[in-house]
Amino acid sequence: MAGLSRGQPEEVGIFSEYLDLSRFPVAQYGDDLVRYLRAQLDGSAYLQACLASHLPVDLVVIMLGSNDLKPVFNRTPLRIAMGAARLIDLVNTLNGGVGTSYKNPKVLLICPPALDPKIEKGPVFAEMFKGGLEKSKQLPPLYEAVAKMGGAEFLNACEECEPSDSVRQDEHFAGISFSF
C-alpha cells in the first residue's frame, strides 16, 4: 500500500507500507508456520491505524495478490479479489480519521502483473507458485469489478508492464503515471 499525504500546501509526501511475507520462505519454515504468519500479517487489521497516522491522506494505492497465488494459502482468484475489496471498504469507511474533518482518501487498486510463464520452470518459484500463473491471469476482471463496486480507480498492471517472474513488483512501475 502506498499513500499520498498532504499537510500544508508546500508539504506533499508519499509513504509506502507493506507487510512482507517473503521473509518467511515455505522451504525454511514449513507450510503450517507460513499459514500462521500469514494470519498474523493480515494488512486489514493495521490499515486504518496506518492511514490515521499519516492524515490527511489524499490517495491510497493498493496492490496485493501475488503472494496469495501460492498454493499454501489455498486462495481462489475470487477470494484474492475479495481481499482487495475489503481493503477498499476499510479506506472508504475511515471517515477522515478519528476526531477529524478530513475526507476519505481516493483509492487506486492496482492488479499486479500476471506471473511470467518462466516462473513454472524456475528452481525456487516453480513449486512455490504452482498453479499461480493461471490464477494470476484471472485477476484483472475481478479486480476491476471490486474496484468499481468500491468506488475506486483501477489500473491493470498486466497492460502496463511485462509479466513478472518475481514477487517484488516495484521495478515494474517506474515511469507509469496516472491522474484522477
Residue, then its C-alpha position, 0 to 999 in steps of 0.5 A: m500500500a502506498g499513500l499520498s499525504r498532504g499537510q500544508p500546501e508546500e508539504v506533499g509526501i508519499f509513504s509506502e507500507y507493506l507487510d512482507l511475507s517473503r521473509f518467511p520462505v515455505a522451504q525454511y519454515g514449513d507450510d503450517l508456520v507460513r499459514y500462521l504468519r500469514a494470519q498474523l500479517d493480515g494488512s486489514a487489521y493495521l490499515q486504518a491505524c496506518l492511514a490515521s497516522h499519516l492524515p490527511v491522506d489524499l490517495v491510497v494505492i493498493m496492490l496485493g495478490s501475488n503472494d496469495l497465488k501460492p498454493v499454501f494459502n489455498r486462495t481462489p482468484l475470487r477470494i484474492a479479489m475479495g481481499a482487495a475489496r475489503l481493503i477498499d471498504l476499510v479506506n472508504t469507511l475511515n471517515g477522515g480519521v478519528g476526531t477529524s474533518y478530513k475526507n476519505p482518501k481516493v483509492l487506486l487498486i492496482c492488479p499486479p502483473a500476471l506471473d511470467p510463464k518462466i516462473e513454472k520452470g524456475p528452481v525456487f518459484a516453480e513449486m512455490f507458485k504452482g498453479g499461480l500463473e493461471k490464477s494470476k491471469q484471472l485477476p484483472p476482471l475481478y479486480e476491476a469489478v471490486a474496484k468499481m463496486g468500491g468506488a475506486e480507480f483501477l489500473n491493470a498492471c498486466e497492460e502496463c508492464e511485462p509479466s513478472d517472474s518475481v514477487r517484488q513488483d516495484e521495478h515494474f512501475a517506474g515511469i507509469s503515471f496516472s491522474f484522477 
